[in-house]
Amino acid sequence: MLDTGLLIIRVVIGLLFIGHGAQKLFGWFGGYGLKGTGGWLESIGMKPGVLMAFAAGVSELAGGLLFGLGLVTWLGAALLIVTMLAAAVKVHLPNGLWVTQNGYEYNLVLIVVALGIAFTGAGEYSIDHLLK
């Protein structure tokens, strides 16, 4: 049962991050692509915007893929954590905790989930487990 729970958490969180990365990199799923995301990042002081959008998009896409597959899970989790820390600090921290005020609550939840899986391990239904 534990391994099934870990699989569900990894796959859902991983797919959501892959989607966020695709929004930034390719403009898929209603995203703004590199140019649009880069422009917004520049507007909040993150320069050069397109490069920062690319770095965030790759971190989310690659991190989500690794995390979801349970392949080098610690690295996937680290990529997701770094991205969420940057978002929390640069965008959400001034608004307080609660997501209803555009706060960092959701970023914190995702960081804790990724950290928990990194410490627990990906579980039996993972590529990491197959490679042991």
Salt bridges, closest charged atoms under 4 A:
GLU60 OE1 - LYS24 NZ 2.89
